[in-house]
Structure formats: C-alpha cells, structure tokens
C-alpha cells in the first residue's frame, strides 16, 4: 500500500486510528481480565486443589457483579470477579467505540455519505441495546 | 477437575477457536459452545454468554492487524453493517412469530449450497466483474498486498445491492437463531460481491464484533456472562485471533477457501440436525 494522493493518506490515517483503538481496547481488556483472574486465585487458594468447587463456579450457583455500580464497588474491594467483569465491559465497548470514532474520521475526510452511513449503524446499535435482543 | 485445570482447558480450547475464527471470519461459537456444554458440562446459558464474548474477542483481536494490513475493506464493512444491524433488529422483533425449526432447515440447505458454490470457485481466476453503479458511487473497490503470492491485488466490488440484501438476511438469521452470521457473511461477499476470499473473511471478521457487542450488553446485564468462564475464553480467543491475524496473509487464498468450505459443511449439518430433531 503506497499512499500517493491526499485521499489515500487520509484513508491510511483512518485505518491507523481504528487499528490503534482496537489494539488499545484489546490490550486493556486482556490486562484487566488477566489481573482479575490472578486476584481471584490469590484470594481462593483452594481453586488450585479442590475438585468440587469447579461445579459451583460453572453451574449457576455463584454471584458476580453484572451492573456498572456493582462492578465499581467490587473494584473498591479488589474483588477479582469485578476486575474481570470490568475487562469484559471494555471488550464489549470496543467495537461500539470503533463505530463512533469512524463517524468522526469520515467527517474529517468530508465524506458525508459514509459519515451518515456510520451514524445510522451507531443508531441501530443503540436501538438494539435498548430493545434487548439482537444477534451477532 | 479443579478450577485451575478448568481454566487452562477452556483457555486452550479458546486459543484454537480464536485462531480458526480469525482466519475464516467466524465468531468461534461453533467451537466454544459444544466444548463448554458437551465436554465441560457448563450451563448452556453461560456457554452462550461466553460465545458472545468469543465473537467480540475474535473480531477485535484480529481486526487491528487486518485493518492495518489493508485486508479489511472498511467501506464495504461499514456499508454492510447497516444491513446486518437492521436484520438483527428485525430478527429480535419477529422472534416467536416465525418457526425456528424451518429456519434451521432452510439455512442448513442454504449453507450446504454455499459450501458447494464456494468449493467450485477454488480454481477460478478472478476476471473482470460486472459494473456496479452503487459500488462506484460509494467507492467500495479496494486493494491489498497478498503475502502468500507476493502480489499486489486490486479488486473491484460488484452486485452491492444483492450483497446488502444477503447481509440483511444474515443479520436476521443471527438475531433469530443466535448463530454467528459469519457463516453467511463470507459466502455473500465471496459469491455475490466477488471480493477476494481473504478480504471476505477479514471483512466479515471486522463486522461480526459490532452486532455481537449490541447483544452482549443484554447478556451481561442478565448475568449470562460468568467471569469465571468468560475470562479464559476472552484471553484465549484474543491470543488465538492475534496469532491467526498474522497467519492469514501468508496462507494461500485457496487453502482458506477449502478450510472455510469444510467448516461451513459442519455448520450446515449441525443446523439441519437441529431442524430435523
């Protein structure tokens, strides 16, 4: 890819912007998830040995924070699960932020058609989020 | 099995799911869900929650590289996202009205046919494609450097309205059946829009994260995303996808095509079974 014209340079800049955003999101999410897992295991040394505990963790009998206030509160107590959930939230937010940042990039390139298209995608995403169900 | 061993097993499986998913533009649910439910006896609710995380992780984990390497066609992806998200929304609305059983059978057949059509294209040399006014207008054509053949490949996009329609259906089906629509997105871009196969999988990879993120919020709030299961899935898939994203460029397109066809036959068989049972 050789950016020759000004348009190509702008496209390359957009690609770099999106790529960097995805990379930052992915790295911070992975770091939080990893950290949270380590904290959980440090706090529950039995997880390394106990055989029956796994079922409690995977068949629906444990509680973990699922709302933002609960996660923030859990972070205050250095709850491993809360740290993991925060990392997963960052992961989920990354693609949505990617759409939002693309709107700005297209506006900067004065590409009104694609700015409108991307805005429509963002609106549809917000609609699915509020509606409750939509698939990948 | 101790929680520590469980974690390592899930991590290893997810590494494989992320690798395969990132190469083929799929979400990895076809590996993660059966592995968690059948092999590890995890509650199906948590398995589905983990598979949503797997889709997002596969997408974001590989897309950073694909976008930088110009393999993703950003304009095609963003234009088609309008169709997939609208389709997913419609799917959520009409869920319950349409018989899911018939959908499994219909799309099982559609996928089997797509697999056959894609397999037939394996020796085909890409020639000139029909002129498409919409692709021209939206400036969708692209180019990338193919590392496997050391060639700079310029391609033209065609039948954009057909592709848009197919993407709507892909979104609708995934909204209704909850399956990763990558299995329908890649054939639509390959067969209708004539994108090079690697561009198709990389562009599908880019798109699947967005719609999955929209539904992930709901699963999250409902408590279906269990941190103990999702943590090794997220980290494993991210690692596998990062690895896969560096491999795609070096693997020949024909090999990616054959691998995709094999996985598509598998998904198709799974769907037909679900419909017939």
Interface residues (C-beta under 8 A of the other chain):
Chain A: X1 X14 X15 X16 X18 X19 X20 X22 X23 X25 X26 X29 X30 X33 X34 X36 X37 X40 X41 X44 X47 X48 X49 X50 X51 X53 X54 X57 X58 X59 X60 X62 X64 X66 X67 X80 X81 X84 X85 X87 X88 X89 X91 X92 X93 X94 X95 X96 X98 X99 X102 X113 X114 X117 X118 X120 X121 X124 X125 X127 X128 X129 X131 X132 X133 X134 X135 X136
Chain B: X1 X2 X3 X4 X5 X6 X7 X27 X40 X41 X42 X43 X45 X46 X52 X53 X55 X56 X57 X59 X60 X61 X63 X64 X65 X67 X68 X70 X74 X75 X78 X79 X81 X82 X85 X86 X88 X89 X91 X92 X93 X95 X138 X143 X144 X145 X171 X173 X174 X175 X176 X177 X178 X179 X180 X181 X208 X209 X210 X211 X212 X213 X214 X215 X216 X217 X218 X220 X221 X222 X223 X225 X226 X227 X228 X229 X230 X231 X232 X234 X235 X238
